[in-house]
Amino acid sequence: MIEEKEYCADIVTQLHAAISALYSVSDDILSKHIQGCVVDAFKGRSQKEKDNKIKEVKGLIRKLHKL
């Protein structure tokens, strides 16, 4: 769009649509990770694995807050 010298507002609109789509995909992946990997870790007996998953999810939340 930039190379075709499209109207700036249209470019910004398209960028935000793409960003929104990426956030949606990210949300889906995170949800599936929690429902799968994290739940599996908590069904297991290993306290270390549970602690690692908690640490992992907390790290992801911290990263998401920075966006």
Biopython code that builds the backbone (N, CA, C, O; Angstrom):
import numpy as np
from Bio.PDB.StructureBuilder import StructureBuilder

atoms = [
    (1, "MET", "N", (0.828, -1.194, 0.000)),
    (1, "MET", "CA", (0.000, 0.000, 0.000)),
    (1, "MET", "C", (0.869, 1.254, 0.000)),
    (1, "MET", "O", (0.526, 2.257, -0.626)),
    (2, "ILE", "N", (1.983, 1.189, 0.699)),
    (2, "ILE", "CA", (2.874, 2.346, 0.747)),
    (2, "ILE", "C", (3.477, 2.591, -0.634)),
    (2, "ILE", "O", (3.543, 3.725, -1.108)),
    (3, "GLU", "N", (3.916, 1.498, -1.270)),
    (3, "GLU", "CA", (4.508, 1.633, -2.600)),
    (3, "GLU", "C", (3.511, 2.179, -3.620)),
    (3, "GLU", "O", (3.891, 2.878, -4.559)),
    (4, "GLU", "N", (2.243, 1.855, -3.426)),
    (4, "GLU", "CA", (1.206, 2.363, -4.328)),
    (4, "GLU", "C", (0.734, 3.748, -3.923)),
    (4, "GLU", "O", (-0.164, 4.309, -4.551)),
    (5, "LYS", "N", (1.334, 4.303, -2.879)),
    (5, "LYS", "CA", (1.011, 5.643, -2.367)),
    (5, "LYS", "C", (-0.466, 5.773, -1.996)),
    (5, "LYS", "O", (-1.134, 6.754, -2.324)),
    (6, "GLU", "N", (-0.947, 4.738, -1.296)),
    (6, "GLU", "CA", (-2.331, 4.769, -0.800)),
    (6, "GLU", "C", (-2.465, 5.861, 0.259)),
    (6, "GLU", "O", (-1.471, 6.330, 0.813)),
    (7, "TYR", "N", (-3.678, 6.248, 0.526)),
    (7, "TYR", "CA", (-3.984, 7.265, 1.528)),
    (7, "TYR", "C", (-3.515, 6.791, 2.906)),
    (7, "TYR", "O", (-3.787, 5.659, 3.306)),
    (8, "CYS", "N", (-2.814, 7.658, 3.621)),
    (8, "CYS", "CA", (-2.196, 7.296, 4.910)),
    (8, "CYS", "C", (-3.204, 6.704, 5.904)),
    (8, "CYS", "O", (-2.897, 5.717, 6.573)),
    (9, "ALA", "N", (-4.366, 7.276, 6.007)),
    (9, "ALA", "CA", (-5.381, 6.783, 6.946)),
    (9, "ALA", "C", (-5.784, 5.353, 6.595)),
    (9, "ALA", "O", (-6.034, 4.541, 7.486)),
    (10, "ASP", "N", (-5.847, 5.045, 5.305)),
    (10, "ASP", "CA", (-6.186, 3.679, 4.890)),
    (10, "ASP", "C", (-5.082, 2.697, 5.279)),
    (10, "ASP", "O", (-5.362, 1.565, 5.675)),
    (11, "ILE", "N", (-3.840, 3.132, 5.166)),
    (11, "ILE", "CA", (-2.703, 2.278, 5.554)),
    (11, "ILE", "C", (-2.753, 1.998, 7.048)),
    (11, "ILE", "O", (-2.583, 0.856, 7.475)),
    (12, "VAL", "N", (-2.983, 3.032, 7.839)),
    (12, "VAL", "CA", (-3.062, 2.865, 9.293)),
    (12, "VAL", "C", (-4.214, 1.935, 9.657)),
    (12, "VAL", "O", (-4.070, 1.093, 10.543)),
    (13, "THR", "N", (-5.341, 2.076, 8.993)),
    (13, "THR", "CA", (-6.490, 1.202, 9.242)),
    (13, "THR", "C", (-6.129, -0.252, 8.957)),
    (13, "THR", "O", (-6.473, -1.136, 9.742)),
    (14, "GLN", "N", (-5.448, -0.509, 7.857)),
    (14, "GLN", "CA", (-5.050, -1.864, 7.503)),
    (14, "GLN", "C", (-4.032, -2.422, 8.499)),
    (14, "GLN", "O", (-4.090, -3.600, 8.851)),
    (15, "LEU", "N", (-3.106, -1.582, 8.949)),
    (15, "LEU", "CA", (-2.136, -2.015, 9.955)),
    (15, "LEU", "C", (-2.833, -2.438, 11.243)),
    (15, "LEU", "O", (-2.495, -3.465, 11.830)),
    (16, "HIS", "N", (-3.793, -1.655, 11.673)),
    (16, "HIS", "CA", (-4.508, -1.999, 12.905)),
    (16, "HIS", "C", (-5.343, -3.262, 12.745)),
    (16, "HIS", "O", (-5.498, -4.029, 13.696)),
    (17, "ALA", "N", (-5.880, -3.482, 11.551)),
    (17, "ALA", "CA", (-6.626, -4.721, 11.296)),
    (17, "ALA", "C", (-5.686, -5.924, 11.391)),
    (17, "ALA", "O", (-6.050, -6.956, 11.956)),
    (18, "ALA", "N", (-4.486, -5.793, 10.842)),
    (18, "ALA", "CA", (-3.505, -6.885, 10.905)),
    (18, "ALA", "C", (-3.066, -7.132, 12.345)),
    (18, "ALA", "O", (-2.959, -8.282, 12.771)),
    (19, "ILE", "N", (-2.814, -6.077, 13.086)),
    (19, "ILE", "CA", (-2.414, -6.207, 14.492)),
    (19, "ILE", "C", (-3.518, -6.889, 15.292)),
    (19, "ILE", "O", (-3.242, -7.767, 16.110)),
    (20, "SER", "N", (-4.745, -6.497, 15.064)),
    (20, "SER", "CA", (-5.884, -7.106, 15.758)),
    (20, "SER", "C", (-5.971, -8.597, 15.459)),
    (20, "SER", "O", (-6.229, -9.399, 16.357)),
    (21, "ALA", "N", (-5.757, -8.965, 14.210)),
    (21, "ALA", "CA", (-5.792, -10.379, 13.829)),
    (21, "ALA", "C", (-4.683, -11.156, 14.532)),
    (21, "ALA", "O", (-4.906, -12.281, 14.981)),
    (22, "LEU", "N", (-3.494, -10.569, 14.631)),
    (22, "LEU", "CA", (-2.382, -11.233, 15.319)),
    (22, "LEU", "C", (-2.682, -11.409, 16.806)),
    (22, "LEU", "O", (-2.381, -12.456, 17.381)),
    (23, "TYR", "N", (-3.275, -10.386, 17.431)),
    (23, "TYR", "CA", (-3.650, -10.519, 18.839)),
    (23, "TYR", "C", (-4.666, -11.642, 19.031)),
    (23, "TYR", "O", (-4.594, -12.390, 20.005)),
    (24, "SER", "N", (-5.601, -11.755, 18.111)),
    (24, "SER", "CA", (-6.612, -12.804, 18.197)),
    (24, "SER", "C", (-5.977, -14.191, 18.114)),
    (24, "SER", "O", (-6.329, -15.085, 18.884)),
    (25, "VAL", "N", (-5.056, -14.366, 17.193)),
    (25, "VAL", "CA", (-4.347, -15.645, 17.058)),
    (25, "VAL", "C", (-3.540, -15.923, 18.320)),
    (25, "VAL", "O", (-3.527, -17.047, 18.821)),
    (26, "SER", "N", (-2.873, -14.907, 18.827)),
    (26, "SER", "CA", (-2.081, -15.055, 20.054)),
    (26, "SER", "C", (-2.965, -15.479, 21.223)),
    (26, "SER", "O", (-2.588, -16.356, 22.000)),
    (27, "ASP", "N", (-4.124, -14.869, 21.351)),
    (27, "ASP", "CA", (-5.058, -15.232, 22.422)),
    (27, "ASP", "C", (-5.487, -16.690, 22.304)),
    (27, "ASP", "O", (-5.555, -17.406, 23.303)),
    (28, "ASP", "N", (-5.776, -17.125, 21.081)),
    (28, "ASP", "CA", (-6.187, -18.519, 20.868)),
    (28, "ASP", "C", (-5.072, -19.494, 21.249)),
    (28, "ASP", "O", (-5.321, -20.511, 21.897)),
    (29, "ILE", "N", (-3.852, -19.176, 20.844)),
    (29, "ILE", "CA", (-2.720, -20.054, 21.155)),
    (29, "ILE", "C", (-2.481, -20.108, 22.655)),
    (29, "ILE", "O", (-2.261, -21.186, 23.207)),
    (30, "LEU", "N", (-2.520, -18.966, 23.317)),
    (30, "LEU", "CA", (-2.321, -18.936, 24.768)),
    (30, "LEU", "C", (-3.410, -19.725, 25.481)),
    (30, "LEU", "O", (-3.132, -20.465, 26.424)),
    (31, "SER", "N", (-4.642, -19.567, 25.032)),
    (31, "SER", "CA", (-5.752, -20.306, 25.634)),
    (31, "SER", "C", (-5.552, -21.811, 25.492)),
    (31, "SER", "O", (-5.746, -22.557, 26.452)),
    (32, "LYS", "N", (-5.167, -22.256, 24.309)),
    (32, "LYS", "CA", (-4.930, -23.684, 24.092)),
    (32, "LYS", "C", (-3.736, -24.182, 24.906)),
    (32, "LYS", "O", (-3.737, -25.318, 25.380)),
    (33, "HIS", "N", (-2.726, -23.340, 25.067)),
    (33, "HIS", "CA", (-1.575, -23.714, 25.887)),
    (33, "HIS", "C", (-2.004, -23.938, 27.337)),
    (33, "HIS", "O", (-1.609, -24.916, 27.971)),
    (34, "ILE", "N", (-2.812, -23.024, 27.843)),
    (34, "ILE", "CA", (-3.278, -23.153, 29.230)),
    (34, "ILE", "C", (-4.164, -24.383, 29.379)),
    (34, "ILE", "O", (-4.016, -25.141, 30.338)),
    (35, "GLN", "N", (-5.087, -24.588, 28.433)),
    (35, "GLN", "CA", (-5.998, -25.732, 28.506)),
    (35, "GLN", "C", (-5.276, -27.064, 28.313)),
    (35, "GLN", "O", (-5.740, -28.099, 28.793)),
    (36, "GLY", "N", (-4.157, -27.042, 27.621)),
    (36, "GLY", "CA", (-3.427, -28.278, 27.347)),
    (36, "GLY", "C", (-2.230, -28.458, 28.263)),
    (36, "GLY", "O", (-2.285, -29.201, 29.243)),
    (37, "CYS", "N", (-1.150, -27.771, 27.932)),
    (37, "CYS", "CA", (0.125, -27.955, 28.641)),
    (37, "CYS", "C", (0.047, -27.626, 30.130)),
    (37, "CYS", "O", (0.548, -28.373, 30.970)),
    (38, "VAL", "N", (-0.583, -26.507, 30.441)),
    (38, "VAL", "CA", (-0.631, -26.084, 31.844)),
    (38, "VAL", "C", (-1.524, -27.030, 32.654)),
    (38, "VAL", "O", (-1.153, -27.446, 33.752)),
    (39, "VAL", "N", (-2.683, -27.365, 32.120)),
    (39, "VAL", "CA", (-3.585, -28.287, 32.823)),
    (39, "VAL", "C", (-2.903, -29.642, 33.007)),
    (39, "VAL", "O", (-2.993, -30.241, 34.079)),
    (40, "ASP", "N", (-2.227, -30.124, 31.974)),
    (40, "ASP", "CA", (-1.515, -31.402, 32.083)),
    (40, "ASP", "C", (-0.463, -31.364, 33.181)),
    (40, "ASP", "O", (-0.307, -32.326, 33.934)),
    (41, "ALA", "N", (0.250, -30.263, 33.270)),
    (41, "ALA", "CA", (1.273, -30.129, 34.314)),
    (41, "ALA", "C", (0.643, -30.217, 35.700)),
    (41, "ALA", "O", (1.228, -30.807, 36.609)),
    (42, "PHE", "N", (-0.530, -29.643, 35.868)),
    (42, "PHE", "CA", (-1.184, -29.657, 37.173)),
    (42, "PHE", "C", (-1.870, -30.981, 37.490)),
    (42, "PHE", "O", (-2.204, -31.257, 38.642)),
    (43, "LYS", "N", (-2.075, -31.783, 36.478)),
    (43, "LYS", "CA", (-2.607, -33.126, 36.723)),
    (43, "LYS", "C", (-1.503, -34.074, 37.169)),
    (43, "LYS", "O", (-1.764, -35.104, 37.790)),
    (44, "GLY", "N", (-0.272, -33.713, 36.847)),
    (44, "GLY", "CA", (0.860, -34.560, 37.207)),
    (44, "GLY", "C", (1.234, -34.415, 38.667)),
    (44, "GLY", "O", (0.652, -33.614, 39.398)),
    (45, "ARG", "N", (2.202, -35.195, 39.076)),
    (45, "ARG", "CA", (2.618, -35.190, 40.476)),
    (45, "ARG", "C", (3.806, -34.281, 40.750)),
    (45, "ARG", "O", (4.076, -33.942, 41.902)),
    (46, "SER", "N", (4.508, -33.888, 39.710)),
    (46, "SER", "CA", (5.744, -33.134, 39.870)),
    (46, "SER", "C", (5.478, -31.682, 40.284)),
    (46, "SER", "O", (4.924, -30.895, 39.516)),
    (47, "GLN", "N", (5.878, -31.352, 41.493)),
    (47, "GLN", "CA", (5.729, -29.980, 41.970)),
    (47, "GLN", "C", (6.629, -29.047, 41.164)),
    (47, "GLN", "O", (6.274, -27.894, 40.921)),
    (48, "LYS", "N", (7.789, -29.544, 40.754)),
    (48, "LYS", "CA", (8.718, -28.725, 39.960)),
    (48, "LYS", "C", (8.075, -28.332, 38.632)),
    (48, "LYS", "O", (8.190, -27.186, 38.197)),
    (49, "GLU", "N", (7.401, -29.280, 37.993)),
    (49, "GLU", "CA", (6.732, -28.986, 36.721)),
    (49, "GLU", "C", (5.616, -27.971, 36.929)),
    (49, "GLU", "O", (5.434, -27.071, 36.109)),
    (50, "LYS", "N", (4.872, -28.109, 38.014)),
    (50, "LYS", "CA", (3.806, -27.150, 38.310)),
    (50, "LYS", "C", (4.390, -25.756, 38.531)),
    (50, "LYS", "O", (3.872, -24.770, 38.007)),
    (51, "ASP", "N", (5.462, -25.681, 39.303)),
    (51, "ASP", "CA", (6.115, -24.398, 39.563)),
    (51, "ASP", "C", (6.643, -23.771, 38.275)),
    (51, "ASP", "O", (6.542, -22.559, 38.082)),
    (52, "ASN", "N", (7.206, -24.596, 37.400)),
    (52, "ASN", "CA", (7.718, -24.096, 36.121)),
    (52, "ASN", "C", (6.600, -23.534, 35.249)),
    (52, "ASN", "O", (6.780, -22.512, 34.588)),
    (53, "LYS", "N", (5.458, -24.195, 35.247)),
    (53, "LYS", "CA", (4.330, -23.709, 34.443)),
    (53, "LYS", "C", (3.785, -22.406, 35.009)),
    (53, "LYS", "O", (3.423, -21.509, 34.248)),
    (54, "ILE", "N", (3.720, -22.287, 36.323)),
    (54, "ILE", "CA", (3.276, -21.030, 36.930)),
    (54, "ILE", "C", (4.230, -19.911, 36.546)),
    (54, "ILE", "O", (3.801, -18.820, 36.170)),
    (55, "LYS", "N", (5.519, -20.184, 36.641)),
    (55, "LYS", "CA", (6.537, -19.189, 36.282)),
    (55, "LYS", "C", (6.404, -18.805, 34.804)),
    (55, "LYS", "O", (6.502, -17.630, 34.451)),
    (56, "GLU", "N", (6.185, -19.786, 33.963)),
    (56, "GLU", "CA", (6.037, -19.549, 32.529)),
    (56, "GLU", "C", (4.840, -18.650, 32.234)),
    (56, "GLU", "O", (4.958, -17.689, 31.474)),
    (57, "VAL", "N", (3.689, -18.956, 32.830)),
    (57, "VAL", "CA", (2.473, -18.177, 32.591)),
    (57, "VAL", "C", (2.629, -16.759, 33.138)),
    (57, "VAL", "O", (2.193, -15.798, 32.503)),
    (58, "LYS", "N", (3.244, -16.624, 34.304)),
    (58, "LYS", "CA", (3.487, -15.288, 34.851)),
    (58, "LYS", "C", (4.373, -14.477, 33.917)),
    (58, "LYS", "O", (4.143, -13.282, 33.731)),
    (59, "GLY", "N", (5.386, -15.112, 33.326)),
    (59, "GLY", "CA", (6.259, -14.428, 32.374)),
    (59, "GLY", "C", (5.503, -13.975, 31.135)),
    (59, "GLY", "O", (5.720, -12.872, 30.632)),
    (60, "LEU", "N", (4.611, -14.836, 30.647)),
    (60, "LEU", "CA", (3.796, -14.461, 29.487)),
    (60, "LEU", "C", (2.886, -13.279, 29.807)),
    (60, "LEU", "O", (2.731, -12.372, 28.989)),
    (61, "ILE", "N", (2.294, -13.287, 30.977)),
    (61, "ILE", "CA", (1.415, -12.187, 31.384)),
    (61, "ILE", "C", (2.209, -10.887, 31.470)),
    (61, "ILE", "O", (1.737, -9.838, 31.032)),
    (62, "ARG", "N", (3.419, -10.955, 32.035)),
    (62, "ARG", "CA", (4.265, -9.761, 32.106)),
    (62, "ARG", "C", (4.560, -9.220, 30.708)),
    (62, "ARG", "O", (4.491, -8.012, 30.477)),
    (63, "LYS", "N", (4.886, -10.114, 29.782)),
    (63, "LYS", "CA", (5.168, -9.688, 28.396)),
    (63, "LYS", "C", (3.933, -9.046, 27.766)),
    (63, "LYS", "O", (4.046, -8.038, 27.068)),
    (64, "LEU", "N", (2.772, -9.616, 28.006)),
    (64, "LEU", "CA", (1.548, -9.090, 27.416)),
    (64, "LEU", "C", (1.197, -7.717, 27.976)),
    (64, "LEU", "O", (0.628, -6.887, 27.267)),
    (65, "HIS", "N", (1.527, -7.471, 29.230)),
    (65, "HIS", "CA", (1.250, -6.164, 29.838)),
    (65, "HIS", "C", (2.103, -5.071, 29.213)),
    (65, "HIS", "O", (1.724, -3.900, 29.223)),
    (66, "LYS", "N", (3.256, -5.451, 28.670)),
    (66, "LYS", "CA", (4.162, -4.473, 28.070)),
    (66, "LYS", "C", (3.726, -4.057, 26.672)),
    (66, "LYS", "O", (4.202, -3.049, 26.150)),
    (67, "LEU", "N", (2.813, -4.832, 26.052)),
    (67, "LEU", "CA", (2.391, -4.521, 24.678)),
    (67, "LEU", "C", (1.486, -3.323, 24.628)),
    (67, "LEU", "O", (1.043, -2.929, 23.550)),
]
sb = StructureBuilder()
sb.init_structure("model")
sb.init_model(0)
sb.init_chain("A")
sb.init_seg("    ")
for serial, (resi, resn, name, xyz) in enumerate(atoms, 1):
    if name == "N":
        sb.init_residue(resn, " ", resi, " ")
    sb.init_atom(name, np.array(xyz, "f"), 0.0, 1.0, " ", f" {name:<3s}", serial, name[0])
structure = sb.get_structure()
